[in-house]
Amino acid sequence: MLEDVPLTRKQPRRKIRRPAAAFRRKRLGWRGRVILSATAVVLALPSWGILARHFAPTSNNSLTRFDAIIVLGTPADADGNPTPSQLARVTEAVHEYQLGVAPRLILTGAAAHNQFVEARVMARAAEAQGIPSSSIFVEPQAMDTIQNACYSVRIMKAHGWHSAEVISSAAHEPRAGLIFSRLALQWRTHAAPSLSRDSGVEATVAATIETLKTVRYLLWTRQTERCDP
């Protein structure tokens, strides 16, 4: 007799279940994409401003003597006296004048932040430091740096001057360079040393504010605020 052979049953294949969370990526909805895009823009814009400031031009020539020294405005204090930043710019302009860098000063700035015209406050400070009034030219209408540059160049064109050293604070200097680089003028920027001992926090705040202003200039005011000197 044949021996009974035990029949083996095939074991059913077990389906391997893969956790969906581990192997599948959820697709972002439109809200997620908007939030992600906005975050990327917010992070990219300051970087753009920092890079623009780092690579901003400081000159378009190799001159050592200029037709004029342009001093960019900054607000006076609440009593109409020069602030340390304002006085630093004027003092450096006087120093450059005395070194023979240029035979005249153009002081530019309106009453942009209070009732005192920045250019006139700086003019008084320059005269107090020995600059003759005949060497001082006041530009009292500019409300921002673009207008500082434009209106100063108008004065220069009216007198047949073609080159200028531009004096401002170190934090403001890169944005001024970006603005002056668009004008038909031989120029270089020159940073005025601070007359006070600024803390690291103050320097960081000033650089941060200027970075944001640089971004605004690149995105908006460069295109919208045009001036024909």
GROMACS elastic network, one bead per residue, 0.5 to 0.9 nm:
[ bonds ]
;  ai    aj funct       b0    kb
    1     4     6  0.89488   500
    2     5     6  0.85137   500
    4     7     6  0.89829   500
    8    11     6  0.89425   500
   10    13     6  0.89140   500
   11    14     6  0.87464   500
   17    20     6  0.86433   500
   18    21     6  0.86307   500
   18    22     6  0.76716   500
   18    23     6  0.71778   500
   19    22     6  0.54771   500
   19    23     6  0.65363   500
   19    24     6  0.82142   500
   20    23     6  0.54009   500
   20    24     6  0.52930   500
   20    25     6  0.82220   500
   21    24     6  0.56466   500
   21    25     6  0.70613   500
   21    26     6  0.82212   500
   22    25     6  0.78444   500
   28    31     6  0.76393   500
   28    32     6  0.53500   500
   28    33     6  0.61479   500
   29    32     6  0.52558   500
   29    33     6  0.63135   500
   29    34     6  0.86916   500
   30    33     6  0.50399   500
   30    34     6  0.61125   500
   30    35     6  0.85903   500
   31    34     6  0.51083   500
   31    35     6  0.61786   500
   31    36     6  0.85415   500
   32    35     6  0.51085   500
   32    36     6  0.60248   500
   32    37     6  0.84818   500
   33    36     6  0.50447   500
   33    37     6  0.60023   500
   33    38     6  0.84501   500
   34    37     6  0.51357   500
   34    38     6  0.60230   500
   34    39     6  0.85064   500
   35    38     6  0.51245   500
   35    39     6  0.61024   500
   35    40     6  0.86256   500
   36    39     6  0.51667   500
   36    40     6  0.62628   500
   36    41     6  0.87365   500
   37    40     6  0.51070   500
   37    41     6  0.62630   500
   37    42     6  0.86684   500
   38    41     6  0.51059   500
   38    42     6  0.61435   500
   38    43     6  0.86271   500
   39    42     6  0.50955   500
   39    43     6  0.62228   500
   39    44     6  0.85313   500
   40    43     6  0.52045   500
   40    44     6  0.59868   500
   40    45     6  0.86482   500
   41    45     6  0.60108   500
   42    45     6  0.57227   500
   42    46     6  0.72976   500
   43    46     6  0.63081   500
   43    47     6  0.69457   500
   44    47     6  0.51974   500
   44    48     6  0.61921   500
   44    49     6  0.87928   500
   45    49     6  0.63040   500
   45    50     6  0.86843   500
   45   212     6  0.85761   500
   45   215     6  0.66994   500
   46    50     6  0.61234   500
   46    51     6  0.85908   500
   46   208     6  0.89177   500
   46   211     6  0.68186   500
   46   212     6  0.68831   500
   46   215     6  0.70579   500
   47    50     6  0.50430   500
   47    51     6  0.61439   500
   47    52     6  0.84737   500
   47   211     6  0.89133   500
   48    51     6  0.52207   500
   48    52     6  0.60334   500
   48    53     6  0.85752   500
   48   211     6  0.88569   500
   48   214     6  0.89396   500
   48   215     6  0.71415   500
   49    52     6  0.50647   500
   49    53     6  0.61447   500
   49    54     6  0.85588   500
   49   210     6  0.86817   500
   49   211     6  0.52362   500
   49   212     6  0.68282   500
   49   213     6  0.83271   500
   49   214     6  0.56606   500
   49   215     6  0.50446   500
   49   216     6  0.87970   500
   49   218     6  0.82053   500
   50    53     6  0.52197   500
   50    54     6  0.61688   500
   50    55     6  0.87565   500
   50   211     6  0.60789   500
   50   212     6  0.89675   500
   50   214     6  0.83967   500
   50   215     6  0.86953   500
   51    55     6  0.61823   500
   51    56     6  0.83080   500
   52    55     6  0.53403   500
   52    56     6  0.57263   500
   52   174     6  0.81525   500
   52   175     6  0.84861   500
   52   178     6  0.84408   500
   52   211     6  0.87189   500
   52   214     6  0.76877   500
   52   215     6  0.85108   500
   52   218     6  0.88720   500
   53    56     6  0.50514   500
   53    57     6  0.87230   500
   53   173     6  0.87816   500
   53   174     6  0.52049   500
   53   175     6  0.66459   500
   53   177     6  0.89368   500
   53   178     6  0.83295   500
   53   210     6  0.88336   500
   53   211     6  0.72853   500
   53   214     6  0.74530   500
   54    57     6  0.88248   500
   54   174     6  0.74878   500
   55    58     6  0.89877   500
   55   174     6  0.82257   500
   56   173     6  0.88612   500
   56   174     6  0.53809   500
   56   175     6  0.72373   500
   56   176     6  0.87885   500
   56   177     6  0.60707   500
   56   178     6  0.58266   500
   57    60     6  0.75809   500
   57   174     6  0.72116   500
   57   177     6  0.54468   500
   57   178     6  0.64727   500
   57   181     6  0.71823   500
   57   188     6  0.85451   500
   57   189     6  0.86083   500
   58   173     6  0.80769   500
   58   174     6  0.73025   500
   58   176     6  0.88060   500
   58   177     6  0.56004   500
   58   178     6  0.84535   500
   58   181     6  0.86719   500
   58   187     6  0.82898   500
   58   188     6  0.55437   500
   58   189     6  0.53408   500
   58   190     6  0.80442   500
   59    62     6  0.77083   500
   59   177     6  0.75048   500
   59   181     6  0.80387   500
   59   186     6  0.78638   500
   59   187     6  0.56663   500
   59   189     6  0.63594   500
   60   181     6  0.75594   500
   60   185     6  0.85893   500
   60   186     6  0.61994   500
   60   187     6  0.60756   500
   60   188     6  0.66248   500
   61   186     6  0.63321   500
   61   187     6  0.68495   500
   61   188     6  0.73750   500
   62   188     6  0.86855   500
   63    66     6  0.70475   500
   63   163     6  0.87052   500
   63   186     6  0.84371   500
   63   187     6  0.84452   500
   63   188     6  0.85414   500
   64   101     6  0.66426   500
   65    68     6  0.87732   500
   65   100     6  0.72794   500
   65   102     6  0.59521   500
   65   163     6  0.84640   500
   65   164     6  0.84475   500
   65   165     6  0.84961   500
   66    69     6  0.73072   500
   66   100     6  0.89298   500
   66   101     6  0.60178   500
   66   103     6  0.80237   500
   66   161     6  0.87836   500
   66   162     6  0.80626   500
   66   163     6  0.51762   500
   66   164     6  0.51622   500
   66   165     6  0.65000   500
   66   186     6  0.84941   500
   66   187     6  0.81455   500
   67   101     6  0.83309   500
   67   102     6  0.54450   500
   67   103     6  0.67110   500
   67   104     6  0.73100   500
   67   156     6  0.84746   500
   67   161     6  0.57202   500
   67   162     6  0.65501   500
   67   163     6  0.52406   500
   67   164     6  0.57610   500
   67   165     6  0.83442   500
   68    97     6  0.89726   500
   68   101     6  0.81479   500
   68   102     6  0.50691   500
   68   103     6  0.63408   500
   68   104     6  0.51436   500
   68   105     6  0.57193   500
   68   106     6  0.68043   500
   68   156     6  0.80580   500
   68   161     6  0.75773   500
   68   162     6  0.85486   500
   68   163     6  0.66345   500
   68   165     6  0.65668   500
   68   166     6  0.86949   500
   69    93     6  0.68265   500
   69    96     6  0.81459   500
   69    97     6  0.77124   500
   69   101     6  0.78961   500
   69   102     6  0.60822   500
   69   103     6  0.80170   500
   69   104     6  0.62879   500
   69   106     6  0.60027   500
   69   107     6  0.83629   500
   69   163     6  0.87033   500
   69   164     6  0.53648   500
   69   166     6  0.59510   500
   69   167     6  0.72024   500
   70    93     6  0.81675   500
   70   104     6  0.87899   500
   70   105     6  0.59560   500
   70   107     6  0.60414   500
   70   108     6  0.73565   500
   70   148     6  0.88713   500
   70   149     6  0.84958   500
   70   152     6  0.72411   500
   70   164     6  0.64631   500
   70   165     6  0.60735   500
   70   167     6  0.60980   500
   70   168     6  0.87785   500
   71    89     6  0.66683   500
   71    90     6  0.69771   500
   71    93     6  0.69686   500
   71   105     6  0.71916   500
   71   106     6  0.61436   500
   71   108     6  0.62822   500
   71   109     6  0.89069   500
   71   119     6  0.85943   500
   71   122     6  0.86757   500
   71   148     6  0.88694   500
   71   165     6  0.84985   500
   71   166     6  0.60505   500
   71   168     6  0.63828   500
   72    86     6  0.89313   500
   72    89     6  0.78671   500
   72   106     6  0.86239   500
   72   107     6  0.65825   500
   72   108     6  0.55379   500
   72   109     6  0.68081   500
   72   119     6  0.84329   500
   72   145     6  0.73373   500
   72   148     6  0.64266   500
   72   149     6  0.81610   500
   72   166     6  0.72839   500
   72   167     6  0.62905   500
   72   168     6  0.56397   500
   72   169     6  0.88100   500
   72   176     6  0.88586   500
   73    86     6  0.72065   500
   73    89     6  0.85681   500
   73   107     6  0.71049   500
   73   108     6  0.54361   500
   73   110     6  0.78264   500
   73   118     6  0.57572   500
   73   119     6  0.63818   500
   73   122     6  0.80414   500
   73   142     6  0.85454   500
   73   144     6  0.83902   500
   73   145     6  0.80820   500
   73   148     6  0.75431   500
   73   168     6  0.79281   500
   74    83     6  0.84306   500
   74    85     6  0.73598   500
   74    86     6  0.58342   500
   74   109     6  0.71502   500
   74   112     6  0.86265   500
   74   113     6  0.87328   500
   74   118     6  0.63780   500
   74   119     6  0.86966   500
   74   168     6  0.88350   500
   75    80     6  0.88629   500
   75    82     6  0.78481   500
   75    83     6  0.73004   500
   75    85     6  0.86670   500
   75    86     6  0.71356   500
   75   109     6  0.84360   500
   75   110     6  0.88991   500
   75   111     6  0.77065   500
   75   112     6  0.73350   500
   75   113     6  0.62019   500
   75   114     6  0.73973   500
   75   116     6  0.78896   500
   75   117     6  0.81522   500
   75   118     6  0.58539   500
   76    79     6  0.77123   500
   76    80     6  0.54269   500
   76    81     6  0.55882   500
   76    83     6  0.54341   500
   76    86     6  0.69854   500
   76   111     6  0.88989   500
   76   113     6  0.84571   500
   76   114     6  0.78693   500
   76   116     6  0.67069   500
   76   117     6  0.79843   500
   76   118     6  0.61886   500
   76   121     6  0.70550   500
   76   122     6  0.86077   500
   77    80     6  0.53210   500
   77    81     6  0.54889   500
   77    82     6  0.62762   500
   77    83     6  0.57113   500
   77   114     6  0.83232   500
   77   116     6  0.84513   500
   78    81     6  0.74866   500
   78   114     6  0.73423   500
   78   115     6  0.85247   500
   78   116     6  0.83337   500
   79    82     6  0.89204   500
   79   116     6  0.84822   500
   80    83     6  0.88367   500
   80   114     6  0.88227   500
   80   115     6  0.81805   500
   80   116     6  0.57743   500
   80   117     6  0.85055   500
   80   118     6  0.87438   500
   80   121     6  0.70212   500
   81   116     6  0.88842   500
   81   121     6  0.68574   500
   81   125     6  0.89689   500
   82    85     6  0.78328   500
   82    86     6  0.55362   500
   82    87     6  0.55735   500
   82   118     6  0.85539   500
   82   121     6  0.64877   500
   82   122     6  0.69754   500
   82   125     6  0.74955   500
   83    86     6  0.50917   500
   83    87     6  0.59919   500
   83    88     6  0.83982   500
   84    87     6  0.51016   500
   84    88     6  0.59451   500
   84    89     6  0.87051   500
   84   194     6  0.76301   500
   84   195     6  0.63794   500
   84   196     6  0.69930   500
   85    88     6  0.51084   500
   85    89     6  0.64840   500
   85    90     6  0.88841   500
   85   168     6  0.88443   500
   85   169     6  0.72342   500
   85   192     6  0.86411   500
   85   194     6  0.68239   500
   85   195     6  0.75138   500
   85   196     6  0.86125   500
   86    89     6  0.53449   500
   86    90     6  0.64521   500
   86    91     6  0.86443   500
   86   118     6  0.85130   500
   86   121     6  0.88325   500
   86   122     6  0.70752   500
   86   168     6  0.87774   500
   86   169     6  0.88115   500
   87    90     6  0.51237   500
   87    91     6  0.59042   500
   87    92     6  0.84744   500
   87   122     6  0.73313   500
   87   125     6  0.72280   500
   87   126     6  0.88664   500
   87   195     6  0.79538   500
   88    91     6  0.51271   500
   88    92     6  0.61393   500
   88    93     6  0.85680   500
   88   168     6  0.86749   500
   88   169     6  0.80452   500
   88   192     6  0.60031   500
   88   193     6  0.65774   500
   88   194     6  0.58955   500
   88   195     6  0.57441   500
   88   196     6  0.88811   500
   89    92     6  0.52786   500
   89    93     6  0.62022   500
   89    94     6  0.86955   500
   89   122     6  0.86747   500
   89   167     6  0.63850   500
   89   168     6  0.58107   500
   89   169     6  0.68389   500
   89   191     6  0.80606   500
   89   192     6  0.52896   500
   89   193     6  0.79026   500
   89   194     6  0.84565   500
   90    94     6  0.61488   500
   90    95     6  0.85634   500
   90   107     6  0.86588   500
   90   122     6  0.63696   500
   90   123     6  0.82662   500
   90   125     6  0.69645   500
   90   126     6  0.61314   500
   90   129     6  0.89999   500
   90   167     6  0.84489   500
   90   192     6  0.84089   500
   91    94     6  0.50896   500
   91    95     6  0.62037   500
   91    96     6  0.87087   500
   91   125     6  0.82436   500
   91   126     6  0.73198   500
   91   129     6  0.77603   500
   91   192     6  0.80728   500
   92    96     6  0.61943   500
   92    97     6  0.85331   500
   92   167     6  0.76948   500
   92   190     6  0.89617   500
   92   191     6  0.83765   500
   92   192     6  0.55652   500
   92   193     6  0.74628   500
   93    96     6  0.50903   500
   93    97     6  0.60723   500
   93    98     6  0.85693   500
   93   105     6  0.74304   500
   93   126     6  0.83090   500
   93   166     6  0.89936   500
   93   167     6  0.68270   500
   93   192     6  0.80782   500
   94    98     6  0.61320   500
   94    99     6  0.86063   500
   94   105     6  0.83821   500
   94   126     6  0.66890   500
   94   129     6  0.72359   500
   94   130     6  0.81255   500
   94   131     6  0.70615   500
   95    98     6  0.51438   500
   95    99     6  0.63043   500
   95   100     6  0.88494   500
   96    99     6  0.50011   500
   96   100     6  0.64460   500
   96   101     6  0.54719   500
   96   102     6  0.73078   500
   97   100     6  0.51747   500
   97   101     6  0.55998   500
   97   102     6  0.55726   500
   97   103     6  0.62674   500
   97   104     6  0.70769   500
   97   105     6  0.77976   500
   97   131     6  0.83601   500
   98   101     6  0.75489   500
   98   102     6  0.84981   500
   98   103     6  0.86383   500
   98   131     6  0.88512   500
   99   102     6  0.82208   500
  100   103     6  0.66514   500
  101   165     6  0.80940   500
  102   105     6  0.77287   500
  102   164     6  0.79062   500
  102   165     6  0.80093   500
  103   135     6  0.68072   500
  104   131     6  0.87252   500
  104   134     6  0.82161   500
  104   136     6  0.59639   500
  104   137     6  0.76111   500
  105   123     6  0.89211   500
  105   126     6  0.89014   500
  105   131     6  0.88034   500
  105   135     6  0.61723   500
  105   136     6  0.50249   500
  105   137     6  0.60756   500
  105   138     6  0.84081   500
  106   119     6  0.85775   500
  106   123     6  0.89349   500
  106   135     6  0.85372   500
  106   136     6  0.61413   500
  106   138     6  0.59262   500
  106   139     6  0.70059   500
  106   152     6  0.68784   500
  106   155     6  0.84204   500
  106   156     6  0.89045   500
  107   118     6  0.82582   500
  107   119     6  0.50237   500
  107   120     6  0.77312   500
  107   122     6  0.67699   500
  107   123     6  0.66842   500
  107   136     6  0.73858   500
  107   137     6  0.61877   500
  107   138     6  0.50636   500
  107   139     6  0.59440   500
  107   140     6  0.81456   500
  107   148     6  0.89393   500
  107   152     6  0.82037   500
  108   118     6  0.71226   500
  108   120     6  0.84500   500
  108   122     6  0.86391   500
  108   137     6  0.84980   500
  108   138     6  0.61736   500
  108   140     6  0.60035   500
  108   141     6  0.76424   500
  108   142     6  0.65996   500
  108   147     6  0.88788   500
  108   148     6  0.57252   500
  108   149     6  0.84260   500
  108   151     6  0.80283   500
  108   152     6  0.68761   500
  109   112     6  0.73908   500
  109   117     6  0.65352   500
  109   120     6  0.82249   500
  109   138     6  0.84191   500
  109   139     6  0.63341   500
  109   140     6  0.52435   500
  109   141     6  0.61160   500
  109   143     6  0.63881   500
  109   144     6  0.75938   500
  109   145     6  0.85941   500
  109   147     6  0.85359   500
  109   148     6  0.64158   500
  110   113     6  0.84850   500
  110   115     6  0.89732   500
  110   116     6  0.76757   500
  110   118     6  0.54646   500
  110   119     6  0.64814   500
  110   120     6  0.85274   500
  110   139     6  0.76520   500
  110   142     6  0.51540   500
  110   143     6  0.56425   500
  110   144     6  0.85199   500
  111   114     6  0.55899   500
  111   115     6  0.53550   500
  111   116     6  0.50075   500
  111   118     6  0.59608   500
  111   119     6  0.85372   500
  111   140     6  0.77395   500
  111   141     6  0.78391   500
  111   142     6  0.84772   500
  111   143     6  0.74155   500
  112   115     6  0.77641   500
  112   116     6  0.81448   500
  112   117     6  0.74804   500
  112   118     6  0.78625   500
  112   141     6  0.87789   500
  112   142     6  0.79012   500
  112   143     6  0.52710   500
  112   144     6  0.76607   500
  113   116     6  0.80432   500
  113   117     6  0.89842   500
  113   143     6  0.87633   500
  114   117     6  0.79627   500
  116   119     6  0.88541   500
  116   120     6  0.80177   500
  116   121     6  0.73675   500
  117   120     6  0.55655   500
  117   121     6  0.64452   500
  117   122     6  0.88224   500
  117   140     6  0.63500   500
  117   141     6  0.84035   500
  118   121     6  0.52252   500
  118   122     6  0.62180   500
  118   123     6  0.85666   500
  118   140     6  0.72904   500
  119   122     6  0.51495   500
  119   123     6  0.60397   500
  119   124     6  0.87614   500
  119   137     6  0.89460   500
  119   138     6  0.58101   500
  119   139     6  0.62425   500
  119   140     6  0.56444   500
  119   141     6  0.87878   500
  120   124     6  0.62905   500
  120   125     6  0.86510   500
  120   138     6  0.66272   500
  120   139     6  0.83487   500
  120   140     6  0.71786   500
  121   124     6  0.53526   500
  121   125     6  0.64732   500
  121   126     6  0.88224   500
  122   126     6  0.61354   500
  122   127     6  0.86554   500
  122   138     6  0.89442   500
  123   126     6  0.50322   500
  123   127     6  0.62092   500
  123   128     6  0.85375   500
  123   131     6  0.89623   500
  123   133     6  0.83536   500
  123   136     6  0.69171   500
  123   137     6  0.81324   500
  123   138     6  0.70672   500
  124   127     6  0.51664   500
  124   128     6  0.61220   500
  124   129     6  0.87156   500
  125   128     6  0.50250   500
  125   129     6  0.64164   500
  125   130     6  0.89934   500
  126   129     6  0.51317   500
  126   130     6  0.66319   500
  126   131     6  0.56513   500
  126   132     6  0.83922   500
  126   133     6  0.87892   500
  126   136     6  0.81697   500
  127   130     6  0.51137   500
  127   132     6  0.61319   500
  127   133     6  0.65847   500
  127   136     6  0.83200   500
  128   131     6  0.73383   500
  131   134     6  0.83515   500
  131   135     6  0.67995   500
  131   136     6  0.74247   500
  132   135     6  0.55443   500
  132   136     6  0.69637   500
  133   136     6  0.51568   500
  133   137     6  0.81071   500
  134   137     6  0.78973   500
  137   155     6  0.84372   500
  139   142     6  0.71784   500
  139   148     6  0.81100   500
  139   151     6  0.70828   500
  139   152     6  0.67721   500
  139   155     6  0.81257   500
  140   143     6  0.88257   500
  141   147     6  0.80288   500
  141   148     6  0.82793   500
  141   151     6  0.78973   500
  142   145     6  0.74827   500
  142   146     6  0.80292   500
  142   148     6  0.50942   500
  142   149     6  0.84504   500
  142   150     6  0.84286   500
  142   151     6  0.68327   500
  142   152     6  0.88603   500
  143   146     6  0.82884   500
  143   147     6  0.62687   500
  143   148     6  0.72916   500
  144   147     6  0.54178   500
  144   148     6  0.61111   500
  144   149     6  0.88201   500
  145   149     6  0.62325   500
  145   150     6  0.85352   500
  145   175     6  0.85230   500
  145   176     6  0.69004   500
  145   179     6  0.77830   500
  146   149     6  0.53266   500
  146   150     6  0.61788   500
  146   151     6  0.85898   500
  146   176     6  0.81543   500
  146   179     6  0.64049   500
  146   180     6  0.82816   500
  146   221     6  0.86358   500
  146   222     6  0.85178   500
  146   225     6  0.76872   500
  146   226     6  0.81670   500
  146   227     6  0.78109   500
  147   151     6  0.56929   500
  147   152     6  0.80031   500
  147   225     6  0.88068   500
  147   226     6  0.89215   500
  147   227     6  0.73049   500
  148   151     6  0.56692   500
  148   152     6  0.60238   500
  148   153     6  0.85666   500
  149   152     6  0.53421   500
  149   153     6  0.62011   500
  149   154     6  0.87342   500
  149   176     6  0.82113   500
  149   179     6  0.73930   500
  149   180     6  0.64891   500
  149   183     6  0.82744   500
  149   229     6  0.85818   500
  150   153     6  0.52848   500
  150   154     6  0.63803   500
  150   155     6  0.89950   500
  150   180     6  0.85843   500
  150   183     6  0.79701   500
  150   227     6  0.60981   500
  150   228     6  0.69406   500
  150   229     6  0.51383   500
  151   155     6  0.65304   500
  151   156     6  0.87887   500
  151   227     6  0.84640   500
  151   228     6  0.88865   500
  151   229     6  0.63430   500
  152   155     6  0.51864   500
  152   156     6  0.63866   500
  152   157     6  0.87702   500
  152   229     6  0.81490   500
  153   157     6  0.60696   500
  153   158     6  0.85174   500
  153   161     6  0.86318   500
  153   162     6  0.85234   500
  153   183     6  0.83232   500
  153   184     6  0.86880   500
  153   185     6  0.77391   500
  153   229     6  0.58561   500
  154   157     6  0.51494   500
  154   158     6  0.62090   500
  154   159     6  0.88037   500
  154   228     6  0.85161   500
  155   158     6  0.51818   500
  155   159     6  0.65622   500
  155   160     6  0.87510   500
  155   161     6  0.84495   500
  155   229     6  0.86024   500
  156   159     6  0.52608   500
  156   160     6  0.60325   500
  156   162     6  0.67487   500
  156   163     6  0.83615   500
  156   164     6  0.88875   500
  157   161     6  0.58392   500
  157   162     6  0.72054   500
  157   229     6  0.79867   500
  158   161     6  0.77761   500
  161   164     6  0.83485   500
  162   184     6  0.85293   500
  162   185     6  0.58324   500
  162   186     6  0.62472   500
  162   187     6  0.86358   500
  163   185     6  0.58581   500
  163   187     6  0.55556   500
  163   188     6  0.86605   500
  164   185     6  0.76387   500
  164   186     6  0.64044   500
  164   188     6  0.68458   500
  164   189     6  0.87079   500
  165   186     6  0.85979   500
  165   187     6  0.55687   500
  165   188     6  0.50941   500
  165   189     6  0.58451   500
  165   190     6  0.67554   500
  166   173     6  0.86025   500
  166   176     6  0.82459   500
  166   177     6  0.87472   500
  166   180     6  0.89249   500
  166   187     6  0.69928   500
  166   188     6  0.60539   500
  166   190     6  0.58580   500
  166   191     6  0.83280   500
  167   173     6  0.77945   500
  167   188     6  0.87460   500
  167   189     6  0.59917   500
  167   191     6  0.57727   500
  167   192     6  0.64391   500
  168   171     6  0.82938   500
  168   172     6  0.62761   500
  168   173     6  0.58821   500
  168   176     6  0.81152   500
  168   189     6  0.77051   500
  168   190     6  0.66906   500
  168   191     6  0.53816   500
  168   192     6  0.58401   500
  169   172     6  0.52585   500
  169   173     6  0.60048   500
  169   190     6  0.82393   500
  169   191     6  0.51762   500
  169   192     6  0.52311   500
  169   193     6  0.72129   500
  169   194     6  0.76673   500
  170   173     6  0.51805   500
  170   174     6  0.77840   500
  170   190     6  0.81018   500
  170   192     6  0.65789   500
  170   193     6  0.74784   500
  170   194     6  0.85486   500
  171   174     6  0.70310   500
  171   175     6  0.83647   500
  171   191     6  0.84107   500
  171   203     6  0.80357   500
  171   206     6  0.63499   500
  171   207     6  0.55755   500
  171   209     6  0.89377   500
  171   210     6  0.65452   500
  171   211     6  0.89083   500
  172   175     6  0.58227   500
  172   176     6  0.63417   500
  172   177     6  0.88564   500
  172   191     6  0.84146   500
  172   206     6  0.85192   500
  172   207     6  0.82050   500
  172   210     6  0.64533   500
  173   176     6  0.50689   500
  173   177     6  0.61711   500
  173   178     6  0.88476   500
  173   189     6  0.65588   500
  173   190     6  0.73257   500
  173   191     6  0.63672   500
  174   177     6  0.50133   500
  174   178     6  0.64392   500
  174   179     6  0.88156   500
  174   189     6  0.83804   500
  174   210     6  0.87852   500
  174   214     6  0.86032   500
  175   178     6  0.50854   500
  175   179     6  0.63566   500
  175   180     6  0.87250   500
  175   210     6  0.75752   500
  175   211     6  0.85521   500
  175   213     6  0.81164   500
  175   214     6  0.60246   500
  175   217     6  0.83474   500
  176   179     6  0.51078   500
  176   180     6  0.60949   500
  176   181     6  0.84428   500
  176   189     6  0.76429   500
  177   180     6  0.52277   500
  177   181     6  0.59557   500
  177   182     6  0.89685   500
  177   187     6  0.89519   500
  177   188     6  0.77709   500
  177   189     6  0.65191   500
  178   181     6  0.53310   500
  178   182     6  0.72043   500
  178   214     6  0.88712   500
  179   182     6  0.58176   500
  179   183     6  0.75412   500
  179   217     6  0.88846   500
  179   222     6  0.82200   500
  180   183     6  0.53714   500
  180   184     6  0.83931   500
  180   185     6  0.78251   500
  180   187     6  0.75223   500
  180   188     6  0.86891   500
  180   189     6  0.89684   500
  181   184     6  0.80262   500
  181   185     6  0.82150   500
  181   187     6  0.82710   500
  182   185     6  0.86903   500
  183   186     6  0.86378   500
  183   229     6  0.83144   500
  184   229     6  0.89930   500
  192   195     6  0.88048   500
  193   196     6  0.89138   500
  194   197     6  0.71201   500
  194   198     6  0.75861   500
  195   198     6  0.87481   500
  198   201     6  0.80591   500
  198   202     6  0.60868   500
  198   203     6  0.65355   500
  199   202     6  0.52529   500
  199   203     6  0.63920   500
  199   204     6  0.86503   500
  200   203     6  0.51526   500
  200   204     6  0.61049   500
  200   205     6  0.85834   500
  201   204     6  0.50836   500
  201   205     6  0.61164   500
  201   206     6  0.85999   500
  202   205     6  0.50847   500
  202   206     6  0.61330   500
  202   207     6  0.85859   500
  203   206     6  0.51340   500
  203   207     6  0.61571   500
  203   208     6  0.85560   500
  204   207     6  0.51236   500
  204   208     6  0.60496   500
  204   209     6  0.85970   500
  205   208     6  0.50647   500
  205   209     6  0.61526   500
  205   210     6  0.85682   500
  206   209     6  0.52407   500
  206   210     6  0.61936   500
  206   211     6  0.85762   500
  207   210     6  0.51126   500
  207   211     6  0.60467   500
  207   212     6  0.87160   500
  208   211     6  0.50287   500
  208   212     6  0.63682   500
  208   213     6  0.86629   500
  209   212     6  0.52417   500
  209   213     6  0.62437   500
  209   214     6  0.85958   500
  210   214     6  0.59733   500
  210   215     6  0.85828   500
  211   215     6  0.63274   500
  211   216     6  0.87112   500
  212   215     6  0.50919   500
  212   216     6  0.62801   500
  212   217     6  0.86101   500
  213   217     6  0.60860   500
  213   218     6  0.86172   500
  214   218     6  0.61641   500
  214   219     6  0.85382   500
  215   218     6  0.51315   500
  215   219     6  0.60173   500
  215   220     6  0.82270   500
  216   219     6  0.51736   500
  216   220     6  0.55335   500
  216   221     6  0.65165   500
  216   222     6  0.83744   500
  217   220     6  0.54462   500
  217   222     6  0.52739   500
  217   223     6  0.82704   500
  218   221     6  0.68343   500
  218   222     6  0.57685   500
  218   223     6  0.80140   500
  219   222     6  0.70122   500
  219   223     6  0.76366   500
  220   223     6  0.56714   500
  220   224     6  0.61307   500
  220   225     6  0.81660   500
  221   225     6  0.50844   500
  221   226     6  0.80161   500
  222   225     6  0.60046   500
  222   226     6  0.71016   500
  223   226     6  0.68276   500
